[in-house]
């Protein structure tokens, strides 16, 4: 593929040739033993990664399907949407479009969501659910998930719904230990698969809440996922090729070792951070709250971001992101998640240096 442009955007990320090969298995029926065996084979690996004894479900959708589904299944009274970037802000809009009472806890873009601020709002007793994004992809902010999840003990009747789309498998997230109610992610970020598959787990309390809600729909009905999951099946036709790819990626993750994977992401992320500092740029996220899967660089030097990206693409067949939404041109984002290595990130850094010099 001579015209292949390598992806260093924050998703979809680069998919390895061995993963494409794993996906090219002959098609099987999704209601037969072949699929049940595939589902059953990957389930223990997924449970280990999620840190849970609960089932891990496979949804043929983007993560947004499960994000909306969580609202449909779990909000009876009112939801608190923690907003600190494009994707978390959108969750408020989705909640309202689902006809739910919703309120924003709005944080300036680039800042983390704070447990004490959530605590203040939950103390009103108005809310029976809260949504927050662990790793806000648009701003490169990693919010303190353990501190936020610790509030569950104080508010046991509030459903804690967490999106770790771009954080999952780059830093530890242990669902049962944290005491969350929903943890969801997608295939096209650190799993380094093509888009189209969402993965999630839900607590027993979440399932009990869902059972009391009549208009939760069908496609994302948590109880349908549970009933089918018990038979190693999905409620609707699954994206079988992606699930073959998922099995392959899970085998790679466990061959590397989960702790080694976290350490690799931290190291590669540090390499990009070193480039940022060396070139006099600043970080959009504050110290201590920076994503390990991508770097959101503040354009304090006022370079022409579009021209910078064009040079990188033209001369090096690589692409990074020029800032999301209202941050376009004010930031740029470089991903280091998935199957990347020290060698591949070193190549990216050299290409960034060359492109910067030619601006």
C-alpha positions as CSV (number, residue, x, y, z in Angstrom):
1,X,0.0,0.0,0.0
2,X,2.3,2.7,-1.3
3,X,-0.2,5.5,-0.7
4,X,-0.9,4.4,2.9
5,X,-1.0,7.3,5.3
6,X,-0.2,6.1,8.9
7,X,-2.7,7.3,11.5
8,X,-1.4,9.2,14.6
9,X,-4.8,10.8,15.2
10,X,-6.5,9.9,18.4
11,X,-8.7,7.3,16.7
12,X,-9.2,5.4,14.6
13,X,-5.6,4.5,15.2
14,X,-3.2,2.5,13.0
15,X,-4.3,-1.2,12.5
16,X,-1.5,-3.7,12.2
17,X,-1.2,-6.1,9.2
18,X,-1.4,-9.1,11.6
19,X,-4.7,-7.8,12.9
20,X,-6.2,-7.4,9.4
21,X,-5.0,-11.0,8.7
22,X,-6.7,-12.2,11.9
23,X,-9.9,-10.6,10.8
24,X,-9.9,-12.4,7.4
25,X,-11.3,-15.6,8.9
26,X,-14.1,-17.3,7.0
27,X,-17.5,-16.1,8.0
28,X,-19.6,-18.1,10.5
29,X,-23.2,-18.0,11.6
30,X,-23.7,-15.8,14.7
31,X,-26.2,-18.3,16.2
32,X,-24.0,-21.3,15.9
33,X,-21.5,-23.1,18.1
34,X,-18.6,-21.5,16.2
35,X,-19.6,-18.0,17.4
36,X,-20.4,-19.2,20.9
37,X,-16.9,-20.7,21.1
38,X,-15.3,-17.5,19.9
39,X,-17.4,-15.4,22.4
40,X,-16.6,-17.8,25.3
41,X,-12.9,-17.9,24.4
42,X,-12.4,-14.1,24.7
43,X,-14.8,-13.5,27.7
44,X,-12.2,-14.4,30.5
45,X,-9.6,-12.2,28.8
46,X,-12.1,-9.3,28.7
47,X,-13.1,-9.8,32.3
48,X,-9.5,-9.7,33.3
49,X,-8.9,-6.4,31.4
50,X,-12.1,-4.8,32.8
51,X,-11.2,-6.1,36.3
52,X,-14.7,-7.6,36.7
53,X,-16.6,-10.8,37.5
54,X,-19.5,-9.5,35.5
55,X,-20.1,-10.3,31.9
56,X,-18.4,-8.1,29.3
57,X,-20.7,-7.4,26.4
58,X,-20.0,-6.8,22.7
59,X,-22.1,-4.2,20.9
60,X,-22.0,-3.8,17.1
61,X,-21.9,0.0,17.3
62,X,-19.6,2.8,18.1
63,X,-19.2,3.6,21.8
64,X,-21.9,6.2,21.4
65,X,-24.5,3.5,21.1
66,X,-23.7,2.3,24.6
67,X,-23.3,5.9,25.9
68,X,-26.9,6.6,24.7
69,X,-28.0,3.1,25.8
70,X,-26.7,3.8,29.4
71,X,-28.9,6.9,29.5
72,X,-31.9,4.9,28.2
73,X,-31.4,2.0,30.6
74,X,-30.4,3.8,33.8
75,X,-31.8,7.3,34.2
76,X,-35.2,7.5,35.8
77,X,-35.0,10.8,37.7
78,X,-32.2,13.0,36.5
79,X,-28.7,12.6,35.2
80,X,-25.6,14.8,36.0
81,X,-23.4,15.0,32.9
82,X,-19.8,16.0,33.7
83,X,-18.6,18.1,30.8
84,X,-15.0,19.0,30.2
85,X,-14.6,18.5,26.4
86,X,-16.3,17.8,23.2
87,X,-17.4,14.2,23.9
88,X,-18.5,14.7,27.5
89,X,-20.4,17.9,26.5
90,X,-22.2,15.9,23.8
91,X,-23.4,13.4,26.5
92,X,-25.6,16.2,27.9
93,X,-27.2,16.7,24.5
94,X,-27.7,13.0,24.1
95,X,-29.4,12.8,27.6
96,X,-31.8,15.5,26.6
97,X,-32.6,14.0,23.2
98,X,-33.5,10.8,25.1
99,X,-36.1,12.8,26.9
100,X,-34.3,12.7,30.3
101,X,-33.9,15.4,32.8
102,X,-30.2,16.4,32.6
103,X,-27.9,19.0,34.1
104,X,-24.3,19.8,33.2
105,X,-21.4,20.1,35.6
106,X,-19.4,22.2,33.2
107,X,-15.6,22.4,33.5
108,X,-13.4,24.5,31.3
109,X,-12.0,22.5,28.4
110,X,-8.5,21.3,29.3
111,X,-9.4,20.8,33.0
112,X,-10.2,17.6,34.8
113,X,-13.5,16.7,36.4
114,X,-13.3,17.0,40.2
115,X,-14.8,14.6,42.7
116,X,-15.6,17.3,45.2
117,X,-17.7,19.2,42.6
118,X,-19.6,16.0,41.7
119,X,-20.1,15.4,45.4
120,X,-21.7,18.9,45.9
121,X,-24.2,18.2,43.1
122,X,-25.1,14.7,44.1
123,X,-25.6,15.9,47.7
124,X,-28.8,17.7,46.4
125,X,-30.5,14.3,46.0
126,X,-31.7,15.4,42.5
127,X,-29.7,12.9,40.5
128,X,-29.9,9.1,40.1
129,X,-27.1,8.9,37.5
130,X,-23.9,10.6,36.7
131,X,-21.8,10.3,33.4
132,X,-18.1,11.1,33.1
133,X,-15.4,10.5,30.7
134,X,-12.2,9.0,32.1
135,X,-10.0,10.2,29.2
136,X,-11.4,13.2,27.3
137,X,-10.1,12.5,23.8
138,X,-10.7,16.1,22.6
139,X,-8.5,17.7,25.2
140,X,-6.1,15.0,26.3
141,X,-7.3,15.2,29.9
142,X,-7.3,12.2,32.2
143,X,-9.7,12.7,35.1
144,X,-9.1,11.1,38.5
145,X,-11.4,8.1,38.1
146,X,-10.6,6.5,41.5
147,X,-11.5,9.7,43.4
148,X,-14.7,10.1,41.4
149,X,-15.7,6.4,41.7
150,X,-15.1,6.6,45.5
151,X,-18.3,8.7,45.8
152,X,-20.3,5.6,44.9
153,X,-20.1,4.5,48.5
154,X,-21.7,7.7,49.6
155,X,-24.4,7.6,46.9
156,X,-25.1,3.9,46.4
157,X,-28.4,4.7,44.5
158,X,-26.7,6.8,41.9
159,X,-25.6,5.0,38.7
160,X,-21.9,5.8,37.9
161,X,-21.5,5.6,34.1
162,X,-18.0,5.9,32.7
163,X,-16.6,6.2,29.2
164,X,-13.0,5.0,29.0
165,X,-13.0,5.0,25.2
166,X,-9.5,6.4,24.8
167,X,-8.2,5.5,28.2
168,X,-8.9,1.8,28.3
169,X,-5.9,-0.6,28.3
170,X,-3.5,2.4,28.5
171,X,-3.9,2.8,32.2
172,X,-5.5,0.4,34.8
173,X,-9.3,0.6,35.2
174,X,-10.6,-2.1,37.6
175,X,-14.4,-2.0,37.4
176,X,-15.3,-4.1,40.4
177,X,-12.7,-2.5,42.6
178,X,-13.8,1.0,41.6
179,X,-17.4,0.1,42.2
180,X,-18.7,1.6,38.9
181,X,-22.0,0.8,37.3
182,X,-21.1,1.0,33.6
183,X,-17.7,1.0,32.0
184,X,-17.6,1.3,28.2
185,X,-15.0,1.5,25.5
186,X,-14.6,1.2,21.7
187,X,-12.5,-0.8,19.3
188,X,-10.8,1.9,17.3
189,X,-8.7,3.4,20.1
190,X,-6.1,1.5,22.1
191,X,-7.4,-1.9,21.0
192,X,-6.1,-0.8,17.6
193,X,-9.0,-2.3,15.7
194,X,-11.2,-0.8,13.0
195,X,-14.3,1.1,14.3
196,X,-17.6,-0.6,14.8
197,X,-17.4,-2.5,18.0
198,X,-18.2,-1.3,21.5
199,X,-17.4,-3.2,24.7
200,X,-19.0,-2.6,28.1
201,X,-19.7,-4.1,31.5
202,X,-22.5,-3.3,33.9
203,X,-23.0,-3.9,37.6
204,X,-25.8,-5.9,39.2
205,X,-27.3,-2.7,40.4
206,X,-27.3,-1.3,36.9
207,X,-29.1,-4.4,35.7
208,X,-31.6,-4.1,38.5
209,X,-32.2,-0.4,37.6
210,X,-32.7,-1.3,33.9
211,X,-35.4,-3.8,34.8
212,X,-37.5,-1.0,36.3
213,X,-37.3,1.2,33.1
214,X,-40.0,0.5,30.5
215,X,-38.7,2.6,27.6
216,X,-35.1,1.4,27.4
217,X,-35.5,0.3,23.8
218,X,-34.3,-2.9,22.2
219,X,-30.9,-2.6,20.5
220,X,-29.1,-1.3,23.6
221,X,-31.3,-3.1,26.2
222,X,-28.9,-4.2,28.9
223,X,-31.2,-7.1,29.9
224,X,-31.1,-8.4,26.3
225,X,-27.2,-8.2,26.4
226,X,-27.3,-10.1,29.7
227,X,-29.7,-12.8,28.6
228,X,-27.8,-13.4,25.3
229,X,-24.4,-13.1,27.0
230,X,-25.3,-16.0,29.3
231,X,-25.6,-18.2,26.1
232,X,-22.3,-16.7,24.7
233,X,-24.3,-14.7,22.2
234,X,-25.2,-11.1,21.3
235,X,-28.8,-9.7,21.0
236,X,-28.3,-8.6,17.4
237,X,-26.0,-9.7,14.6
238,X,-22.5,-9.0,15.7
239,X,-19.5,-7.7,13.7
240,X,-17.9,-11.2,13.6
241,X,-14.7,-10.1,11.7
242,X,-14.0,-7.4,14.3
243,X,-14.5,-10.0,17.0
244,X,-11.9,-12.2,15.4
245,X,-9.6,-9.2,15.4
246,X,-10.4,-8.6,19.0
247,X,-9.4,-12.1,19.9
248,X,-6.1,-11.5,18.2
249,X,-5.5,-8.2,20.0
250,X,-6.4,-9.7,23.3
251,X,-3.9,-12.5,22.8
252,X,-1.3,-9.9,22.0
253,X,-2.1,-7.9,25.1
254,X,-1.8,-10.9,27.4
255,X,1.4,-12.1,25.6
256,X,2.9,-8.7,26.3
257,X,1.5,-8.6,29.8
258,X,-1.0,-6.0,30.9
259,X,1.4,-4.2,33.3
260,X,4.0,-4.1,30.5
261,X,1.4,-2.6,28.2
262,X,0.6,0.2,30.7
263,X,4.3,0.9,31.0
264,X,4.8,0.9,27.2
265,X,2.0,3.5,26.8
266,X,3.5,5.6,29.6
267,X,7.0,5.5,28.0
268,X,5.7,6.3,24.4
269,X,3.6,9.1,25.8
270,X,6.7,10.4,27.6
271,X,8.6,10.5,24.3
272,X,6.0,12.7,22.8
273,X,5.9,14.9,25.9
274,X,9.7,15.3,25.6
275,X,9.2,16.5,22.0
276,X,6.6,19.0,23.1
277,X,9.0,20.5,25.7
278,X,12.1,20.5,23.5
279,X,10.2,22.5,20.9
280,X,8.8,25.1,23.3
281,X,5.2,24.0,23.0
282,X,2.9,23.7,26.0
283,X,0.4,21.1,27.1
284,X,-3.3,21.7,26.9
285,X,-3.9,19.5,30.0
286,X,-2.4,20.4,33.4
287,X,0.4,18.4,35.0
288,X,-0.9,15.3,36.7
289,X,-4.0,15.0,34.5
290,X,-2.5,14.2,31.1
291,X,-3.7,11.3,29.0
292,X,-1.3,8.4,28.5
293,X,-2.8,7.5,25.1
294,X,-2.5,10.8,23.3
295,X,-1.0,14.3,23.8
296,X,-3.0,17.4,23.2
297,X,-0.4,20.1,22.4
298,X,-1.3,23.8,23.0
299,X,-0.4,25.9,20.0
300,X,1.3,28.6,22.1
301,X,3.8,29.3,19.3
302,X,1.0,30.1,16.9
303,X,2.2,27.9,14.1
304,X,0.1,27.2,11.1
305,X,-1.3,23.9,12.3
306,X,-3.0,23.0,9.0
307,X,0.3,23.6,7.1
308,X,2.2,21.6,9.6
309,X,-0.2,18.6,9.2
310,X,0.0,19.0,5.4
311,X,3.8,18.8,5.4
312,X,3.7,15.7,7.7
313,X,1.2,14.0,5.3
314,X,3.0,15.0,2.1
315,X,6.6,14.2,3.1
316,X,6.1,11.4,5.6
317,X,2.7,9.8,4.9
318,X,1.6,10.4,8.5
319,X,-1.4,12.3,9.9
320,X,-2.0,13.9,13.3
321,X,-5.1,15.8,14.4
322,X,-5.4,19.5,14.1
323,X,-7.5,20.1,17.2
324,X,-11.1,19.1,17.8
325,X,-14.1,21.4,17.5
326,X,-13.5,24.8,19.0
327,X,-9.8,23.9,19.6
328,X,-9.1,23.5,15.8
329,X,-5.8,25.3,15.1
330,X,-5.4,26.2,18.8
331,X,-4.2,22.7,19.6
332,X,-3.0,19.5,17.8
333,X,-3.1,16.0,19.0
334,X,-0.6,13.1,18.6
335,X,-1.7,9.5,19.5
336,X,0.7,6.9,20.9
337,X,-1.9,4.2,21.7
338,X,-2.4,0.7,20.4
339,X,0.3,-1.2,18.7
340,X,2.9,1.6,18.7
341,X,6.5,1.0,19.7
342,X,9.5,3.0,20.7
343,X,10.7,2.6,17.1
344,X,7.5,3.8,15.5
345,X,7.1,6.8,17.9
346,X,10.8,7.7,17.2
347,X,9.9,7.8,13.5
348,X,6.9,10.1,14.2
349,X,9.0,12.4,16.3
350,X,11.6,12.7,13.5
351,X,8.8,13.5,11.1
352,X,7.4,16.1,13.4
353,X,10.8,17.7,13.7
354,X,11.3,17.8,9.9
355,X,7.8,19.2,9.3
356,X,8.3,21.9,12.0
357,X,11.6,22.9,10.4
358,X,10.0,23.3,7.0
359,X,7.2,25.5,8.2
